[in-house]
């Protein structure tokens, strides 16, 4: 072990991962195995064509979950910098899907270059060097004035306000909001030092399980649509069942967090509600653009942004609730 | 006769695929290794590489771009075009302006002959019938080359290929790239119909190309 470079030894040393992190991972693994086995059994039983299609999509999703969990697991184990690079990549890919759908013009080219290659990486760099004050205002304050200024300098005025607003919105959702998830790693929560990776996993787990459970409850009991114009798959039954069960799950996992049981329930409720709203907002953008998914990168799920829309909305709220109530 | 693909061509193709995240749709025909002329809309330097990289490896080895001699003849451009991608360099605008009618016809005949010869009996070509890169918002009128080529080579399939968003990734006159997602759609092969004139065919080919653009996209 002594031949390893220092930073590697630090990131892979045993005390980094408390057993809580490993337990959460174990739980995810067990869940995936159950989902795969259930999917295989259901595949043999489906009778109608539409039933087979649903099961096939379900199994494609489960398969993609295996891959996503593997990638996310490795990045968490790789420590703070690995996690930051992973989320930077997610931001980059999400922003790419978003801007592809938004009608920008030739005059926006250099602005977009800045957005992708300077502002977004800088946002993550600020987390890496622990500069919270700048991290919190880079995009809402500085990018906000920079983007319209840079477009104005390029000289094309057609749909000016619309273009500036759309680019800023994408940057806010894909880079700013999402970056609050890995920013959990720089929160210094008293009596919870060294466990911030566990908190990040807890947050992602509750958020994504809420998506899955809303989908499952919706498929099982879904009748009454919440907003048929925006998202035909979102039903009151799916929403209520998903939020309730995901909140319960979050409360039961409170041992992995700095929260008490009831606090964890409250946090999970906030995560699931924000996640739901994120899915709804991003659906509205898709409907407006006339597409079903943002991309085709993850089989059965659509694009990256289709998978992380709930994460983008929940991250800043969870981050600030934690920071406000638990850091000071 | 199979010619080896230059290693740099492979590297560039892989890089461009990553950069443009191109989603390839074979809508009107299959990805077969047969003699074809792929004709596409042109708005970016990346157009050719994206189209070429979307073809299966065996088809790629037999497919060459047609490029303008005046632009691709010197220095590094020449190395890229001729050595790396085995481009067929032709004189642009043969048969249009300048010189006498007769001289123009002669010149055009030469270019068409040169392209036909370069295809032999196994090679395919990638061709941009607009003649130059446009803004990407509309597809310009086609030059007549495509028609004469189709008449000269009646057994070769003319396959329309529509490239989306490349003008937003690397537009004309820009050297910085913005890595958006692109889509490439191959349509159904065309041939010159019995008694079909030049204007009619070029218009039909252009419409076939434009119809491959997905609905609801800018």
Boltz contact constraints between the chains, C-beta under 6 A:
constraints:
  - contact:
      token1: [A, 96]
      token2: [B, 179]
      max_distance: 6.0
  - contact:
      token1: [A, 96]
      token2: [B, 180]
      max_distance: 6.0
  - contact:
      token1: [A, 99]
      token2: [B, 180]
      max_distance: 6.0
  - contact:
      token1: [A, 100]
      token2: [B, 180]
      max_distance: 6.0
  - contact:
      token1: [A, 100]
      token2: [B, 181]
      max_distance: 6.0
  - contact:
      token1: [A, 103]
      token2: [B, 218]
      max_distance: 6.0
  - contact:
      token1: [A, 106]
      token2: [B, 171]
      max_distance: 6.0
  - contact:
      token1: [A, 109]
      token2: [B, 174]
      max_distance: 6.0
  - contact:
      token1: [A, 112]
      token2: [B, 178]
      max_distance: 6.0
  - contact:
      token1: [A, 113]
      token2: [B, 176]
      max_distance: 6.0
  - contact:
      token1: [A, 113]
      token2: [B, 178]
      max_distance: 6.0
  - contact:
      token1: [A, 290]
      token2: [B, 216]
      max_distance: 6.0
